[in-house]
Amino acid sequence: MNLSALIGNSRIKDQLSSRGQGRGLSHAYILSGPAGSGRHTLARLLAAGMLCAGAGQRPCGSCGPCSKVMRGIHPDVSLITGSQAGKPIAVDQVRALRADAYIRPNEGERKIYLLEEADQMNPSSQNAMLKLLEEGPPYAVFLLLVENPGGLLQTVCSRCETLALSPVTERECVTWLRTRFPDRPAQEIQHAAAQCQGILGRAVRILEDAASDQERQVLVNKLAAALEQGGELELLEAAMLLDGRGRREELSVLLDALERELGARAVRGGNRRRLLRAAELVRELKGAARLNVNGGQLSGWLCAGMFFRDQESVG
């Protein structure tokens, strides 16, 4: 199999290399490893390898089935998650999966199910799954994605082949990050690789969080400058920067940072009177953000509130 898209993990690659070009793969695998270790990447590669229509090494990555699998739109590949956020897959979902499994594939030779956080399923759900692993149709494949394989019943484990993902080396991580983030400074990439403990997903989050922090600070500086010195037009332009910041958590973090920046400017000897008025207004906006007021509403509130405070000060 062509597993070059999976970084590191030579043991898994060796384990699967003798299985032919996708057709010799097992009907059930446990893909174990911490979040960000590559479980979903490996699951997609296995699914693509089983459904690939290419003539050479599988998955070829360029045929129609491979493209559909990688884009998450292949009709014969299903991701099964809990019916509610934070909830494990329930026994009713496993029963529905079992009924679906006996409907023949739409396009390919196999029908593949990816079970998210399978180690969180309760014993009833796992026992229902066990019947599928033992008696399911020959074209059905089950990929159990787990963080802790110890959470699975031994009877389930015995019906599956385990693929345990390993942390990558720091060098492998740096090489991959340079390809993924070609515009990021080498120092940032090296820092992320050193801090992620060999888990590529963590390295990505470190870099994305750093980028978000930098972007947020630029926005905070623009807002603070307008609140301290700007006229009505500058206030309007700065306030509009809040529009589009739809997530409540993001707005709260941004407003917290803005309040701190206003306080720091006051301490450094800026326009103390106006900065204090602005800080008072930002505290009002923080309360509104907790009540699900959106970024567009907050931008209007910020502009109008500061303008009227200026008018009252002049009056």
VONU-153699 format. One line per 10 residues: number of its first residue (from 1); their letters; for each residue x, y, z of N, C-alpha, C. Coordinates in steps of 0.2 Angstrom, whole numbers, padded with zeros to 4 digits. Example, Ala and Ser with C-alpha at 12.3 -4.5 7.8 and 13.67 -1.06 7.14 Angstrom:
1> AS> 0066/-0028/0039/0062/-0022/0039/0066/-0016/0039; 0064/-0011/0035/0068/-0005/0036/0064/0000/0039
//
This chain:
1> MNLSALIGNS> 0004/-0006/0000/0000/0000/0000/0004/0006/0000; 0002/0011/-0003/0005/0018/-0003/0003/0022/0003; 0007/0022/0008/0005/0026/0014/0010/0032/0015; 0013/0034/0010/0017/0040/0011/0014/0046/0014; 0008/0047/0013/0005/0053/0017/0005/0052/0024; 0006/0046/0027/0006/0045/0034/0013/0046/0036; 0015/0051/0040/0021/0053/0042/0024/0048/0048; 0030/0046/0047/0033/0042/0052/0030/0035/0052; 0029/0032/0058/0025/0026/0058/0027/0020/0054; 0034/0019/0054/0037/0014/0049/0034/0007/0051
11> RIKDQLSSRG> 0032/0006/0057/0030/-0001/0059/0023/-0002/0056; 0019/0003/0056/0012/0002/0053/0013/0001/0046; 0018/0004/0043/0019/0004/0035/0021/-0003/0034; 0026/-0006/0038/0028/-0013/0037/0023/-0018/0038; 0019/-0016/0043/0013/-0021/0044/0008/-0022/0039; 0007/-0016/0035/0002/-0016/0030/0005/-0017/0023; 0012/-0017/0022/0015/-0017/0016/0014/-0024/0013; 0013/-0029/0017/0012/-0036/0014/0005/-0038/0013; 0001/-0033/0013/-0006/-0035/0012/-0009/-0034/0005; -0004/-0033/0000/-0006/-0032/-0006/-0008/-0025/-0008
21> QGRGLSHAYI> -0012/-0024/-0013/-0014/-0017/-0015/-0022/-0015/-0012; -0023/-0016/-0006/-0029/-0014/-0003/-0034/-0020/-0002; -0034/-0025/-0007/-0038/-0030/-0007/-0037/-0035/-0001; -0030/-0036/0001/-0029/-0040/0006/-0029/-0038/0013; -0032/-0032/0014/-0033/-0029/0021/-0039/-0033/0025; -0038/-0032/0031/-0043/-0035/0036/-0050/-0032/0035; -0055/-0035/0038/-0062/-0032/0038/-0063/-0027/0044; -0058/-0027/0049/-0059/-0023/0055/-0052/-0021/0058; -0051/-0015/0059/-0045/-0012/0062/-0047/-0008/0068; -0042/-0008/0073/-0042/-0003/0078/-0036/0002/0077
31> LSGPAGSGRH> -0038/0008/0076/-0033/0013/0075/-0032/0017/0081; -0027/0016/0085/-0026/0019/0091/-0020/0024/0091; -0021/0029/0095/-0016/0034/0096/-0020/0041/0099; -0016/0045/0102/-0019/0051/0105/-0022/0056/0099; -0026/0060/0101/-0029/0065/0096/-0023/0069/0092; -0024/0069/0086/-0018/0073/0082/-0013/0068/0080; -0013/0062/0081/-0008/0057/0080/-0008/0054/0073; -0014/0055/0069/-0014/0053/0062/-0019/0048/0061; -0024/0047/0066/-0029/0041/0065/-0033/0042/0059; -0036/0048/0059/-0040/0050/0053/-0036/0049/0046
41> TLARLLAAGM> -0030/0052/0046/-0026/0051/0040/-0025/0044/0038; -0024/0040/0043/-0023/0032/0042/-0030/0029/0040; -0035/0031/0043/-0042/0029/0041/-0043/0030/0034; -0042/0036/0032/-0044/0038/0025/-0039/0035/0020; -0033/0034/0022/-0028/0030/0017/-0031/0023/0016; -0033/0020/0022/-0035/0013/0022/-0042/0012/0017; -0046/0017/0018/-0052/0017/0015/-0051/0018/0007; -0047/0023/0006/-0045/0024/-0001/-0041/0018/-0004; -0037/0015/-0001/-0034/0009/-0003/-0039/0003/-0005; -0044/0003/-0001/-0049/-0002/-0002/-0053/-0001/-0008
51> LCAGAGQRPC> -0054/0006/-0009/-0059/0008/-0015/-0056/0010/-0021; -0049/0011/-0021/-0045/0014/-0026/-0047/0010/-0033; -0047/0014/-0038/-0048/0011/-0045/-0042/0012/-0049; -0037/0014/-0046/-0030/0015/-0050/-0027/0008/-0052; -0023/0008/-0057/-0020/0002/-0059/-0014/0000/-0056; -0011/0005/-0052/-0004/0003/-0049/-0005/0003/-0042; -0001/0006/-0038/-0001/0006/-0031/-0007/0009/-0028; -0010/0006/-0023/-0016/0009/-0020/-0014/0012/-0013; -0017/0017/-0011/-0021/0021/-0015/-0017/0026/-0020; -0020/0027/-0026/-0016/0030/-0031/-0017/0038/-0029
61> GSCGPCSKVM> -0022/0040/-0026/-0023/0047/-0024/-0026/0051/-0030; -0027/0049/-0036/-0029/0053/-0041/-0035/0050/-0045; -0037/0044/-0043/-0043/0042/-0047/-0050/0045/-0043; -0055/0043/-0046/-0061/0046/-0043/-0063/0044/-0036; -0063/0037/-0035/-0064/0035/-0028/-0059/0038/-0023; -0053/0038/-0024/-0048/0041/-0020/-0049/0048/-0018; -0051/0052/-0024/-0053/0059/-0023/-0059/0060/-0018; -0064/0056/-0019/-0070/0056/-0015/-0069/0054/-0008; -0065/0049/-0007/-0063/0047/0000/-0059/0053/0004; -0054/0056/0001/-0050/0061/0004/-0054/0067/0005
71> RGIHPDVSLI> -0059/0068/0001/-0064/0074/0002/-0070/0073/0006; -0070/0067/0008/-0075/0065/0013/-0082/0064/0010; -0083/0063/0004/-0089/0062/0000/-0091/0056/-0003; -0087/0051/-0002/-0088/0044/-0005/-0094/0041/-0002; -0099/0039/-0006/-0105/0036/-0003/-0104/0029/0001; -0098/0026/0000/-0097/0020/0003/-0093/0020/0009; -0091/0027/0011/-0087/0028/0017/-0091/0032/0022; -0093/0029/0028/-0097/0033/0033/-0093/0034/0039; -0093/0040/0042/-0091/0042/0049/-0096/0042/0054; -0095/0037/0059/-0101/0037/0064/-0098/0040/0070
81> TGSQAGKPIA> -0102/0045/0073/-0100/0048/0079/-0106/0048/0084; -0105/0050/0090/-0111/0051/0094/-0117/0055/0092; -0123/0053/0093/-0128/0057/0091/-0128/0064/0093; -0125/0066/0099/-0125/0072/0102/-0117/0074/0103; -0115/0080/0103/-0108/0082/0105/-0106/0080/0111; -0101/0076/0112/-0098/0074/0118/-0101/0067/0121; -0106/0064/0117/-0109/0058/0118/-0106/0053/0114; -0104/0047/0117/-0102/0041/0113/-0107/0038/0109; -0105/0034/0104/-0109/0030/0100/-0114/0026/0104; -0120/0026/0103/-0125/0023/0107/-0127/0016/0103
91> VDQVRALRAD> -0130/0012/0107/-0132/0005/0105/-0137/0006/0099; -0142/0011/0099/-0146/0011/0094/-0143/0013/0087; -0137/0017/0088/-0134/0019/0082/-0130/0013/0079; -0128/0008/0083/-0124/0002/0081/-0129/-0002/0077; -0136/-0002/0080/-0141/-0006/0077/-0142/-0004/0070; -0143/0003/0069/-0144/0006/0063/-0138/0005/0058; -0132/0005/0061/-0126/0004/0057/-0127/-0003/0054; -0129/-0008/0058/-0129/-0015/0056/-0134/-0016/0051; -0140/-0013/0051/-0145/-0013/0046/-0142/-0010/0039; -0138/-0005/0040/-0136/-0001/0034/-0130/-0006/0031
101> AYIRPNEGER> -0126/-0009/0035/-0121/-0013/0032/-0123/-0019/0028; -0129/-0021/0029/-0132/-0026/0024/-0135/-0024/0018; -0135/-0017/0017/-0136/-0014/0010/-0130/-0014/0006; -0130/-0017/0000/-0124/-0017/-0003/-0121/-0010/-0005; -0114/-0010/-0006/-0111/-0004/-0008/-0114/0000/-0014; -0113/0006/-0014/-0116/0010/-0019/-0111/0010/-0025; -0105/0011/-0024/-0100/0012/-0030/-0095/0007/-0030; -0092/0006/-0024/-0086/0002/-0024/-0087/-0006/-0022; -0081/-0009/-0021/-0082/-0016/-0019/-0083/-0017/-0011; -0081/-0012/-0007/-0082/-0012/0000/-0086/-0006/0003
111> KIYLLEEADQ> -0089/-0007/0009/-0093/-0002/0012/-0089/-0001/0019; -0087/0005/0020/-0082/0006/0026/-0085/0011/0031; -0084/0009/0037/-0087/0013/0043/-0081/0015/0047; -0081/0021/0049/-0076/0024/0053/-0080/0026/0060; -0078/0022/0065/-0082/0023/0071/-0077/0028/0076; -0080/0034/0077/-0076/0039/0081/-0076/0037/0088; -0071/0038/0092/-0070/0037/0099/-0074/0030/0101; -0072/0025/0098/-0075/0018/0099/-0074/0016/0106; -0068/0018/0109/-0067/0016/0116/-0071/0019/0121; -0075/0024/0119/-0080/0027/0124/-0087/0024/0124
121> MNPSSQNAML> -0088/0019/0119/-0094/0015/0119/-0095/0011/0125; -0102/0011/0127/-0103/0007/0133/-0103/-0001/0131; -0103/-0005/0136/-0103/-0013/0134/-0109/-0015/0130; -0115/-0012/0130/-0120/-0014/0126/-0119/-0012/0119; -0116/-0006/0118/-0115/-0004/0111/-0109/-0008/0108; -0104/-0010/0112/-0099/-0014/0110/-0101/-0021/0108; -0105/-0024/0112/-0108/-0031/0111/-0112/-0031/0105; -0116/-0025/0103/-0119/-0025/0097/-0114/-0025/0091; -0109/-0021/0092/-0104/-0020/0087/-0100/-0027/0086; -0100/-0031/0091/-0096/-0037/0091/-0100/-0042/0086
131> KLLEEGPPYA> -0106/-0042/0086/-0110/-0046/0081/-0109/-0044/0074; -0108/-0038/0073/-0106/-0036/0066/-0099/-0038/0064; -0094/-0038/0069/-0087/-0040/0068/-0087/-0047/0066; -0092/-0051/0069/-0091/-0058/0069/-0095/-0061/0063; -0101/-0057/0061/-0106/-0060/0057/-0108/-0055/0051; -0104/-0050/0051/-0106/-0045/0046/-0105/-0047/0038; -0107/-0044/0033/-0107/-0046/0026/-0099/-0045/0024; -0097/-0049/0020/-0090/-0049/0018/-0087/-0043/0015; -0091/-0038/0012/-0089/-0032/0010/-0088/-0027/0015; -0091/-0028/0021/-0091/-0022/0026/-0084/-0022/0030
141> VFLLLVENPG> -0082/-0016/0031/-0075/-0015/0034/-0077/-0010/0040; -0074/-0011/0046/-0075/-0007/0052/-0068/-0004/0054; -0067/0002/0055/-0061/0005/0057/-0063/0009/0064; -0061/0006/0069/-0062/0009/0076/-0057/0014/0078; -0058/0020/0078/-0054/0025/0080/-0054/0026/0088; -0048/0025/0091/-0048/0025/0098/-0042/0029/0101; -0043/0032/0107/-0037/0035/0110/-0034/0030/0115; -0039/0026/0118/-0036/0021/0123/-0039/0014/0121; -0035/0010/0118/-0038/0003/0116/-0040/-0001/0123; -0038/0001/0128/-0040/-0002/0134/-0048/-0001/0136
151> GLLQTVCSRC> -0051/0004/0133/-0058/0005/0134/-0062/0000/0130; -0059/-0004/0125/-0063/-0009/0121/-0063/-0016/0125; -0069/-0019/0124/-0069/-0026/0127/-0064/-0030/0123; -0062/-0035/0127/-0057/-0040/0124/-0060/-0044/0119; -0066/-0045/0119/-0069/-0049/0113/-0069/-0045/0107; -0070/-0038/0108/-0070/-0034/0102/-0063/-0033/0099; -0058/-0033/0104/-0051/-0032/0102/-0049/-0038/0098; -0051/-0044/0100/-0049/-0051/0097/-0051/-0051/0090; -0057/-0048/0088/-0059/-0048/0081/-0056/-0043/0077; -0052/-0039/0079/-0049/-0033/0075/-0041/-0034/0075
161> ETLALSPVTE> -0038/-0031/0070/-0031/-0030/0070/-0030/-0023/0072; -0025/-0022/0077/-0023/-0016/0079/-0017/-0012/0076; -0018/-0006/0074/-0013/-0002/0071/-0012/0004/0076; -0007/0003/0080/-0005/0008/0085/0000/0014/0082; -0003/0020/0082/0001/0025/0079/0006/0028/0084; 0012/0029/0082/0018/0032/0086/0019/0039/0085; 0022/0042/0090/0024/0049/0089/0030/0049/0083; 0030/0055/0080/0035/0056/0074/0041/0059/0078; 0047/0059/0074/0053/0062/0077/0052/0069/0076; 0056/0073/0079/0056/0080/0079/0058/0082/0072
171> RECVTWLRTR> 0063/0079/0069/0065/0080/0062/0059/0079/0057; 0056/0074/0058/0050/0072/0053/0045/0077/0054; 0044/0080/0060/0039/0085/0061/0040/0091/0058; 0047/0093/0059/0049/0100/0056/0048/0099/0048; 0050/0094/0045/0050/0093/0038/0042/0094/0035; 0038/0090/0039/0031/0090/0037/0028/0097/0038; 0030/0101/0044/0027/0107/0045/0029/0112/0040; 0035/0112/0038/0038/0116/0032/0034/0116/0026; 0032/0110/0025/0027/0109/0019/0020/0112/0020; 0018/0110/0026/0011/0113/0028/0010/0120/0029
181> FPDRPAQEIQ> 0016/0123/0031/0016/0130/0033/0022/0134/0030; 0022/0134/0023/0028/0137/0020/0030/0144/0021; 0025/0148/0024/0026/0155/0025/0028/0156/0032; 0028/0151/0037/0029/0152/0044/0037/0152/0045; 0039/0157/0049/0046/0157/0051/0049/0151/0053; 0055/0149/0052/0058/0143/0054/0058/0142/0061; 0059/0148/0065/0059/0147/0072/0053/0145/0075; 0047/0147/0072/0041/0145/0075/0039/0138/0073; 0042/0136/0067/0041/0129/0066/0045/0124/0070; 0051/0126/0072/0055/0122/0076/0052/0122/0083
191> HAAAQCQGIL> 0050/0128/0085/0047/0128/0092/0041/0123/0092; 0036/0123/0087/0030/0119/0087/0032/0112/0087; 0038/0110/0083/0040/0103/0083/0043/0101/0090; 0046/0105/0093/0049/0103/0099/0044/0103/0105; 0038/0106/0104/0033/0106/0110/0028/0101/0109; 0027/0098/0103/0021/0094/0101/0022/0087/0104; 0027/0085/0106/0029/0078/0108/0027/0073/0103; 0029/0075/0097/0029/0070/0091/0022/0069/0088; 0017/0073/0091/0010/0073/0088/0009/0079/0083; 0008/0077/0077/0008/0082/0072/0002/0087/0073
201> GRAVRILEDA> -0004/0084/0075/-0010/0088/0076/-0009/0093/0081; -0005/0092/0086/-0003/0097/0092/0001/0102/0089; 0006/0100/0084/0010/0105/0081/0006/0110/0077; 0001/0107/0073/-0003/0112/0069/-0007/0117/0074; -0009/0114/0079/-0013/0119/0084/-0009/0124/0087; -0002/0122/0089/0002/0127/0091/0003/0133/0086; 0004/0131/0080/0006/0136/0075/-0001/0140/0073; -0006/0137/0073/-0013/0140/0072/-0014/0145/0078; -0013/0143/0084/-0015/0147/0090/-0010/0153/0090; -0004/0152/0088/0001/0158/0088/-0001/0163/0082
211> ASDQERQVLV> -0004/0160/0077/-0006/0165/0071/-0012/0169/0074; -0017/0165/0077/-0023/0168/0080/-0021/0174/0085; -0016/0172/0089/-0014/0177/0094/-0011/0183/0091; -0007/0182/0086/-0004/0188/0082/-0009/0192/0079; -0014/0189/0075/-0019/0192/0072/-0024/0196/0077; -0025/0193/0083/-0029/0196/0088/-0026/0202/0091; -0019/0202/0092/-0016/0208/0094/-0015/0214/0090; -0015/0212/0083/-0015/0218/0078/-0022/0221/0078; -0027/0217/0079/-0034/0220/0079/-0035/0224/0086; -0032/0221/0091/-0033/0225/0098/-0029/0231/0097
221> NKLAAALEQG> -0023/0232/0094/-0020/0238/0094/-0023/0243/0090; -0027/0241/0084/-0030/0245/0080/-0036/0248/0084; -0040/0244/0087/-0046/0246/0091/-0044/0251/0097; -0038/0249/0101/-0036/0253/0106/-0034/0260/0104; -0030/0260/0098/-0028/0267/0095/-0034/0271/0093; -0039/0268/0090/-0045/0272/0088/-0049/0274/0095; -0049/0270/0100/-0053/0272/0106/-0049/0278/0110; -0043/0278/0109/-0039/0283/0113/-0039/0289/0109; -0038/0289/0102/-0036/0295/0099/-0041/0297/0093; -0045/0292/0091/-0048/0292/0084/-0054/0297/0085
231> GELELLEAAM> -0056/0300/0079/-0062/0303/0078/-0068/0298/0076; -0074/0301/0074/-0079/0297/0073/-0078/0292/0067; -0075/0294/0062/-0074/0290/0056/-0069/0284/0058; -0064/0286/0062/-0059/0281/0064/-0062/0276/0069; -0067/0279/0073/-0070/0274/0078/-0075/0269/0074; -0078/0272/0069/-0082/0268/0065/-0078/0262/0061; -0073/0264/0058/-0069/0259/0054/-0066/0254/0059; -0063/0256/0065/-0061/0251/0070/-0066/0247/0072; -0072/0250/0074/-0077/0245/0077/-0080/0240/0072; -0079/0242/0065/-0082/0237/0060/-0077/0231/0060
241> LLDGRGRREE> -0071/0231/0063/-0067/0225/0063/-0070/0220/0068; -0074/0222/0072/-0078/0217/0076/-0083/0212/0072; -0085/0215/0067/-0090/0212/0063/-0087/0206/0060; -0091/0200/0060/-0088/0194/0057/-0085/0190/0063; -0084/0193/0069/-0081/0188/0074/-0087/0185/0078; -0089/0180/0075/-0096/0177/0077/-0096/0173/0083; -0090/0169/0084/-0090/0165/0090/-0090/0169/0096; -0094/0167/0101/-0094/0170/0108/-0088/0170/0111; -0084/0164/0111/-0078/0163/0114/-0073/0168/0111; -0073/0168/0105/-0068/0172/0101/-0069/0180/0103
251> LSVLLDALER> -0075/0182/0103/-0077/0189/0105/-0074/0190/0112; -0076/0186/0117/-0074/0187/0124/-0066/0187/0125; -0063/0183/0121/-0055/0183/0122/-0053/0190/0119; -0056/0192/0113/-0054/0198/0110/-0055/0204/0115; -0061/0204/0118/-0063/0210/0122/-0059/0210/0129; -0057/0204/0131/-0053/0204/0137/-0046/0207/0135; -0043/0205/0129/-0037/0208/0127/-0037/0215/0126; -0043/0218/0123/-0044/0225/0122/-0044/0229/0129; -0047/0226/0134/-0048/0229/0140/-0041/0230/0143; -0037/0225/0143/-0030/0225/0146/-0026/0230/0142
261> ELGARAVRGG> -0026/0230/0135/-0022/0235/0132/-0024/0242/0133; -0031/0244/0134/-0033/0250/0136/-0030/0252/0143; -0030/0247/0148/-0027/0249/0154/-0019/0250/0154; -0016/0246/0150/-0009/0247/0149/-0007/0254/0146; -0011/0256/0141/-0010/0262/0138/-0011/0268/0143; -0016/0267/0148/-0017/0272/0153/-0011/0273/0158; -0009/0267/0159/-0003/0267/0164/0003/0270/0161; 0004/0269/0154/0010/0272/0151/0009/0279/0149; 0004/0282/0152/0003/0290/0151/-0001/0292/0145; -0005/0288/0142/-0009/0290/0136/-0015/0294/0138
271> NRRRLLRAAE> -0020/0295/0134/-0026/0299/0135/-0030/0296/0141; -0028/0297/0147/-0031/0293/0152/-0038/0293/0153; -0041/0300/0152/-0048/0301/0153/-0052/0297/0148; -0050/0297/0142/-0053/0294/0136/-0052/0286/0137; -0046/0284/0139/-0045/0277/0139/-0049/0274/0145; -0050/0277/0150/-0055/0275/0156/-0062/0274/0153; -0064/0279/0149/-0071/0279/0147/-0072/0273/0142; -0066/0272/0138/-0066/0266/0133/-0066/0259/0137; -0063/0259/0142/-0062/0253/0146/-0069/0251/0149; -0073/0256/0152/-0079/0255/0154/-0084/0253/0149
281> LVRELKGAAR> -0084/0256/0143/-0088/0253/0138/-0086/0246/0136; -0080/0244/0136/-0078/0237/0134/-0081/0232/0139; -0081/0234/0145/-0084/0230/0150/-0091/0229/0149; -0095/0234/0147/-0102/0233/0145/-0102/0228/0139; -0098/0229/0134/-0098/0224/0128/-0097/0217/0130; -0092/0216/0135/-0091/0209/0137/-0097/0206/0140; -0101/0210/0144/-0107/0207/0147/-0112/0205/0141; -0112/0210/0136/-0117/0208/0131/-0114/0202/0127; -0108/0201/0126/-0105/0195/0122/-0107/0189/0126; -0107/0189/0132/-0109/0183/0136/-0116/0181/0135
291> LNVNGGQLSG> -0120/0186/0133/-0128/0185/0131/-0129/0184/0124; -0123/0182/0120/-0124/0180/0113/-0125/0186/0108; -0123/0192/0110/-0124/0197/0106/-0118/0196/0101; -0120/0197/0094/-0115/0195/0089/-0110/0201/0088; -0105/0199/0084/-0099/0204/0082/-0102/0211/0079; -0107/0210/0074/-0110/0216/0071/-0113/0220/0076; -0117/0217/0080/-0120/0222/0085/-0115/0225/0090; -0110/0221/0092/-0105/0224/0096/-0101/0230/0093; -0100/0229/0086/-0097/0235/0083/-0101/0241/0083; -0107/0241/0082/-0111/0247/0082/-0112/0249/0089
301> WLCAGMFFRD> -0112/0245/0094/-0112/0247/0101/-0106/0251/0103; -0100/0248/0101/-0094/0251/0102/-0093/0258/0099; -0095/0259/0093/-0094/0265/0090/-0099/0270/0093; -0105/0268/0093/-0110/0273/0096/-0109/0275/0103; -0107/0270/0107/-0106/0271/0114/-0100/0276/0115; -0095/0275/0111/-0089/0279/0112/-0090/0286/0110; -0094/0287/0104/-0096/0293/0102/-0100/0297/0107; -0105/0294/0110/-0109/0298/0114/-0106/0299/0121; -0101/0295/0123/-0097/0297/0129/-0092/0303/0127; -0090/0303/0121/-0086/0309/0119/-0090/0315/0119
311> QESVG> -0096/0315/0117/-0101/0320/0117/-0103/0323/0124; -0104/0318/0128/-0105/0320/0135/-0099/0323/0138; -0093/0321/0137/-0087/0324/0139/-0086/0331/0137; -0088/0332/0131/-0087/0339/0128/-0093/0343/0131; -0099/0340/0132/-0104/0344/0135/-0103/0346/0142
//
